Amino acid sequence: MFETNKTESMKFPQNKKIPLLFLVIISLFTMIRFDRPLIRGDGVAYLAWVDSFALDHDFDLSNQAERLRSVSDYAVVLNWHNGKYVNAFPFGIAFLQYPFYRMGDLFLKNNWLNVNPDYFRSMQGVELPYSLWAMIGNNFMVLCTIIFAWHVMSRYCSPWIAAFSAWGVFVGTPLFYYATVSPLNSHAPGAFAAALMYYLGFGIYERLSNLGDNERKPVSKLSWVGMGLSAGLMVLTRWQLALIAVPLWALFLWRRQFSGLFYATLAGGISLIPLPLVWNYLFDSPFVIPYDVMAGHSFLRFPVNAHNVLFYTFAHSPILIISVIGVIKLWATKKELSLVLIVAFVLQILINGAALDWDCGETYGLRRMSEMYFLYAFATGIALNKWHGITKFPHVMTLLVRLVFVSLLLYNAMYILAYFNYSWTNTVYHPYPTPSNIVGFFLQQSNRWDVIRAIFRTHLGPPAWTHPGP
């Protein structure tokens, strides 16, 4: 049913350009409407890396310590072991944001869009052109991530179903927040690198699976190298994501693709060379966990909170129920791919359940699961496609799954508004607000729509870009 050979394209004769254009337009509209070019919280730590690499062309953070001291007391800190300023956050984002931050510097030097400079320096340590272009870079990476997911899905289901799945899962998971409201973070670039790795990996898998013996050609070495480089970039951006490469490598090991894996692993290893070099410069050791050095205790432990991560992933993003259905459906025809999705998800649940702050602090949903977007969207597209050959009642099942998807999407749209309302107006402290806390607060607030309108004037979207509220 899900084969992607030459006859597969005949099943979907409609022009793929139209659903892709629709997806790009609605995704851009969604991002722009919720964008906020203001870097706060952990974003300042990533700003330090980007600023140092793009402007100083090094990873010496002395300038950034001075520049950002007034807006964050933990982004750049003094390593009392050697007297150097260090940053415990991963630095891979500096490579991805480099061209965008340089554009921000160009805009600043020409005084383009440099409005309210005193306000922005007081809020984030740098002027608007820098955060605006970081936001544009963030949007670009997420848009590419969405397109990668659509492109693979469109080979397994209708291009329109792929488009709605890609957009719906984007809106229904934490990636939405870290693509818009938080313009500089590691989740969006991590999702981008992971999506690129799986996009190339699935392309290799399909080539190996669907070509007949008479048509079989070697997979291009560039595909293997690209998969390895994207895996390395993914690890530089968010080290926890190393685990989601494991099932993909295992799949090709099972397929006995030893030569291809050699090229991929070699490319990945080369791309990771900056890691020991930077850590050795800052911490006098090439193989360290920066958080452990600075905090004096381990960031990881036994995954005692894996069950909490699992529960709250679905509690905050119930649209992922459709992804589970898709994985089950995929098992009937492509057990290998289904197993890859399952193992990747379980490994991320375990590593995030082992983190000291498994709840990720003040955050939108379980943000450390947002990098799984590509796999979520792919499984959702499988679930929403027609159920012929899978069940005795294919039309009923197809309609039912799609109705549930639309219902969950509408709920999540309301949840987004409820979260913003709760974040900016709630005065009762909850150590970890649950969806019931957030939605309940929103529904009980008599002036909730007035608050939402005010938020869109003062915090989110183009009307607020020149003076976005914190």
C-alpha positions in Angstrom: 0.0 0.0 0.0 2.8 2.4 0.9 5.2 1.5 -1.8 6.9 4.4 -3.5 7.9 2.8 -6.8 7.3 4.3 -10.3 3.7 3.4 -10.4 3.0 5.1 -7.0 2.9 8.6 -8.5 0.0 7.6 -10.7 -2.2 7.3 -7.6 -1.9 11.1 -6.9 -2.2 12.8 -10.3 -2.9 16.2 -8.8 -0.3 18.9 -9.1 2.0 18.7 -6.1 3.0 22.3 -6.4 -0.4 23.6 -5.3 -0.6 21.8 -2.0 3.1 22.7 -1.4 2.4 26.3 -2.1 -0.6 26.2 0.2 1.5 24.7 3.0 4.3 27.3 2.6 1.8 30.2 2.6 -0.2 29.0 5.7 3.0 28.1 7.6 4.5 31.5 6.9 1.3 33.3 7.8 1.1 31.3 11.1 4.7 32.1 12.0 4.6 35.8 11.1 1.4 36.3 13.0 2.9 34.9 16.2 6.5 36.0 15.7 8.3 38.0 18.4 11.8 39.4 17.7 12.8 39.5 21.4 15.4 37.1 22.9 14.8 36.2 26.5 15.6 33.5 29.0 17.8 30.6 27.6 17.8 32.4 24.3 20.4 34.8 25.7 22.8 31.9 26.1 22.4 30.9 22.5 22.7 34.6 21.6 26.1 34.6 23.2 27.3 31.8 21.0 25.9 33.3 17.8 27.2 36.8 18.6 30.7 35.5 19.4 31.0 33.4 16.3 29.3 35.8 13.8 30.9 39.1 15.0 34.1 38.1 16.8 34.7 35.0 14.7 35.8 33.0 17.7 34.3 31.2 20.8 36.0 33.5 23.3 33.0 34.8 25.3 34.6 37.7 27.2 32.9 40.3 25.0 29.6 38.6 25.4 29.9 38.4 29.1 30.2 42.1 29.3 27.5 42.8 26.7 24.9 40.4 28.1 25.6 40.7 31.8 22.6 43.0 32.4 20.0 40.7 30.8 21.1 37.3 32.1 23.1 36.1 35.1 23.6 32.5 33.8 24.0 32.7 30.0 27.8 33.4 30.2 29.6 32.7 33.5 33.1 32.7 34.8 34.8 29.3 34.9 36.7 29.8 38.2 38.8 26.7 37.3 40.7 28.7 34.6 39.3 32.2 34.6 37.6 32.0 31.2 34.0 32.9 30.5 32.0 29.9 29.5 28.6 28.8 28.3 27.1 25.5 29.2 24.6 25.5 26.4 25.3 23.8 23.0 26.9 26.0 20.3 25.8 24.4 17.1 23.2 27.1 16.6 26.0 29.5 15.9 26.8 27.8 12.6 23.1 27.8 11.4 22.4 31.4 12.5 25.7 32.8 11.2 24.4 34.3 7.9 21.2 35.7 9.4 23.1 37.3 12.3 25.6 38.8 9.8 22.6 40.3 8.0 21.4 41.8 11.3 24.9 43.4 11.7 24.6 44.8 8.2 21.2 46.3 9.0 22.5 47.8 12.2 25.6 49.4 10.6 23.3 51.0 8.0 20.8 52.0 10.7 18.0 50.0 9.0 15.1 49.0 11.3 17.1 50.0 14.3 14.1 51.3 16.3 14.0 51.6 20.0 17.7 50.6 20.5 17.7 51.5 24.2 14.7 49.3 24.8 16.1 46.3 23.0 19.5 46.6 24.6 17.8 46.7 28.0 15.8 43.6 27.2 18.2 41.4 25.3 21.6 43.1 25.2 21.5 43.7 21.4 19.6 45.9 19.0 16.4 44.9 17.1 18.2 44.1 13.7 20.0 41.2 15.4 17.0 39.6 16.9 14.8 40.3 13.9 17.2 38.5 11.6 17.6 35.7 14.1 13.8 35.4 14.1 13.9 35.2 10.3 16.6 32.5 10.4 14.5 30.6 12.9 11.4 30.8 10.7 13.4 29.7 7.6 14.8 26.6 9.4 11.3 25.6 10.6 9.8 26.2 7.1 12.5 23.9 5.7 11.7 21.4 8.4 8.0 21.5 7.4 8.8 21.1 3.7 11.1 18.1 4.4 8.3 16.4 6.2 5.8 17.2 3.5 8.1 16.0 0.7 8.5 12.6 2.3 4.9 12.2 3.3 3.7 13.1 -0.2 5.4 9.9 -1.4 3.2 7.8 1.0 -0.1 9.7 0.9 -2.0 12.4 -0.9 0.0 15.7 -1.2 -3.0 17.5 0.3 -3.1 15.1 3.3 0.6 15.6 3.6 0.2 19.4 3.7 -2.5 19.4 6.3 -0.5 16.9 8.4 2.6 18.9 8.2 0.9 22.2 9.2 -1.4 20.6 11.8 1.5 18.9 13.7 3.5 22.1 13.5 0.7 24.0 15.2 -0.1 21.1 17.6 3.4 20.6 19.1 5.9 22.8 21.0 7.8 23.5 17.8 5.2 26.2 17.0 6.2 28.2 20.1 10.0 27.8 19.4 9.5 28.8 15.8 7.8 32.1 16.7 7.6 33.5 20.2 11.1 32.4 21.1 13.3 33.6 18.1 16.6 32.1 19.2 16.7 28.6 20.7 18.2 25.2 20.0 14.8 23.4 19.4 14.0 24.8 16.0 17.5 24.3 14.5 17.6 20.9 16.2 14.3 20.0 14.5 15.7 21.2 11.2 18.9 19.1 11.5 17.0 16.1 12.6 14.5 16.5 9.8 17.3 16.8 7.2 18.9 13.7 8.5 15.7 11.7 8.4 14.7 13.2 5.0 18.0 12.0 3.5 17.8 8.7 5.4 14.2 7.9 4.3 15.3 8.8 0.7 18.1 6.2 0.9 15.7 3.6 2.5 13.1 4.1 -0.3 15.7 3.8 -3.0 17.0 0.5 -1.4 13.4 -0.8 -0.9 11.6 0.1 -4.1 14.0 -0.5 -7.0 13.8 -3.9 -8.6 16.9 -5.9 -9.2 17.1 -4.7 -12.8 16.8 -1.1 -11.8 19.0 -1.1 -8.7 21.7 1.5 -8.6 24.1 2.4 -5.9 22.8 5.1 -3.5 24.8 8.3 -4.1 27.7 8.7 -1.7 26.6 12.3 -1.3 23.3 11.1 0.3 25.2 9.2 2.9 27.6 12.0 3.5 24.7 14.5 3.8 23.0 12.2 6.3 26.1 12.0 8.4 26.8 15.8 8.3 23.2 16.6 9.3 23.5 14.1 12.2 26.7 15.8 13.4 25.1 19.2 13.1 22.1 17.9 15.0 24.3 16.8 17.9 26.2 20.1 17.9 22.9 21.8 18.2 21.3 19.5 20.8 23.4 16.7 22.1 20.3 14.7 23.4 19.3 14.2 19.7 22.2 11.8 19.2 19.9 9.0 20.3 17.4 9.6 17.5 20.1 8.8 15.0 20.6 5.3 16.5 17.5 3.6 15.0 18.3 5.1 11.6 21.9 3.8 11.7 20.5 0.4 13.0 18.1 0.2 10.1 20.9 0.5 7.5 23.1 -1.8 9.5 20.3 -4.4 9.3 20.1 -3.7 5.6 23.9 -4.4 5.5 24.7 -1.0 4.0 28.2 -1.1 5.5 29.8 1.1 2.9 27.2 3.8 3.1 27.3 3.8 6.9 31.0 4.2 6.8 30.7 7.4 4.7 27.9 8.7 6.9 29.7 7.9 10.2 32.9 9.5 8.9 31.1 12.6 7.8 29.3 12.8 11.1 32.6 12.4 13.0 34.3 15.1 11.0 31.4 17.5 11.6 31.7 16.9 15.4 35.4 18.0 15.5 34.5 21.5 16.8 33.0 19.9 19.9 36.2 18.8 21.6 38.1 21.8 20.3 35.7 24.4 21.8 35.3 22.5 25.1 39.1 22.1 25.4 39.5 25.8 24.9 36.8 26.8 27.5 37.2 23.9 30.0 40.7 22.6 29.5 39.4 19.2 28.6 38.0 18.0 25.2 35.5 15.6 26.7 33.4 17.2 29.3 29.7 17.9 30.1 29.8 21.7 30.7 26.8 21.7 33.0 28.4 19.1 35.3 31.6 21.1 35.5 30.0 24.4 36.4 27.2 23.0 38.6 29.3 20.4 40.4 26.7 17.7 39.9 25.3 15.6 37.0 22.7 16.8 34.6 21.6 13.3 33.9 20.5 10.4 36.2 18.4 7.3 35.8 15.3 8.1 33.8 13.0 8.2 36.8 10.7 10.8 35.2 10.3 9.1 31.8 6.7 8.4 32.6 6.1 12.1 33.3 7.7 13.1 30.0 5.5 10.6 28.2 2.3 11.7 29.9 2.9 15.4 29.5 4.0 15.1 25.9 0.5 13.9 25.0 -1.2 16.1 27.6 0.2 19.2 26.0 0.1 17.9 22.4 -2.9 15.5 22.2 -2.7 15.7 18.4 0.2 13.2 18.7 -2.5 10.6 19.3 -2.9 10.6 15.6 0.8 9.9 15.2 0.5 6.8 17.3 -2.3 5.6 15.1 -0.1 6.2 12.1 2.7 4.2 13.6 0.3 1.3 14.2 -1.0 1.6 10.7 2.5 1.7 9.3 3.4 -1.5 11.2 1.0 -3.4 8.9 3.0 -2.6 5.8 6.5 -1.3 6.7 7.5 -2.7 10.0 11.1 -1.4 9.6 10.0 2.2 9.4 7.5 1.8 12.1 10.2 0.3 14.4 12.5 3.2 13.6 9.8 5.7 14.7 9.0 3.8 17.9 12.7 3.4 19.0 13.5 7.1 18.3 10.5 8.2 20.3 11.2 5.8 23.3 14.9 6.9 23.4 13.9 10.6 23.5 11.4 9.8 26.3 14.2 8.1 28.3 16.9 10.7 27.8 14.5 13.6 28.7 13.2 11.6 31.6 16.8 11.3 32.9 17.3 15.1 32.8 17.5 16.9 36.1 14.9 19.4 35.0 12.7 16.9 33.1 9.8 19.5 33.0 12.2 21.9 31.1 11.4 24.8 33.5 9.0 27.5 32.4 8.2 26.3 28.9 5.5 25.7 26.3 4.7 22.0 26.6 7.5 19.4 26.6 9.9 21.5 24.5 12.7 18.9 24.4 10.4 16.6 22.4 9.7 19.2 19.7 12.7 18.1 17.6 10.8 14.9 16.8 8.5 17.0 14.5 9.5 15.2 11.3 8.6 11.8 12.7 5.4 13.0 14.3 4.3 14.6 11.0 5.3 11.5 8.9 3.3 9.2 11.2 0.3 11.6 11.1 0.3 11.7 7.3 0.2 7.9 7.3 -2.8 7.9 9.7 -4.8 10.4 7.8 -4.3 8.7 4.4 -7.0 6.3 3.2 -7.3 3.0 5.1 -7.9 0.7 2.2 -6.5 -2.7 2.7 -6.0 -2.2 6.4 -9.5 -2.6 7.9 -12.9 -3.9 6.9 -14.4 -0.5 7.1 -11.8 1.8 5.4 -14.1 4.7 4.6 -15.4 4.8 8.2 -11.9 4.6 9.7 -10.5 7.2 7.3 -13.4 9.6 8.2 -13.1 8.9 11.9 -9.3 9.6 12.1 -9.6 12.8 10.1 -12.5 14.1 12.3 -10.4 13.4 15.4 -7.4 15.2 13.9 -9.5 18.3 13.1 -11.0 18.2 16.5 -7.6 18.0 18.2 -6.3 20.8 15.9 -9.2 23.1 17.0 -8.5 22.3 20.6 -4.8 23.1 20.2 -5.6 26.4 18.6 -7.6 27.3 21.7 -4.8 25.9 23.9 -2.3 28.3 22.2 -4.4 31.3 23.0 -5.1 30.0 26.5 -1.4 29.6 27.1 -0.5 33.1 26.0 -3.4 34.4 28.2 -2.2 32.4 31.2 1.5 33.3 30.7 0.9 37.1 30.7 -2.0 37.5 33.1 -2.0 34.7 35.7 -0.9 35.7 39.2 -1.2 32.4 41.0 2.1 30.5 41.0 2.0 26.9 39.8 5.4 25.1 39.8 4.4 23.2 36.7 1.1 24.4 35.2 -0.9 21.6 33.5 -3.1 21.9 30.5 -6.1 21.8 32.8 -4.7 24.8 34.8 -4.1 26.7 31.6 -7.4 26.0 29.9 -9.4 26.3 33.1 -7.9 29.8 33.7 -8.7 30.9 30.2 -12.3 29.7 30.2 -13.0 31.3 33.5 -11.6 34.7 32.5 -14.5 37.0 31.6 -12.3 39.4 29.6 -10.2 36.7 27.9 -10.8 38.0 24.3 -9.8 41.5 25.3 -6.6 40.1 26.8 -5.9 38.1 23.6 -6.4 41.2 21.4 -4.1 43.2 23.7 -1.4 40.5 23.5 -1.5 40.7 19.7 -1.0 44.4 19.9 1.8 44.5 22.4 3.6 41.1 22.3 3.1 39.0 19.2 3.0 39.7 15.5 4.2 42.6 13.3 2.2 45.3 15.2 4.4 44.6 18.3 7.8 44.1 16.6 9.1 47.5 17.3 8.4 47.3 21.0 7.5 43.6 21.9 6.5 43.1 25.6 8.7 40.7 27.6 
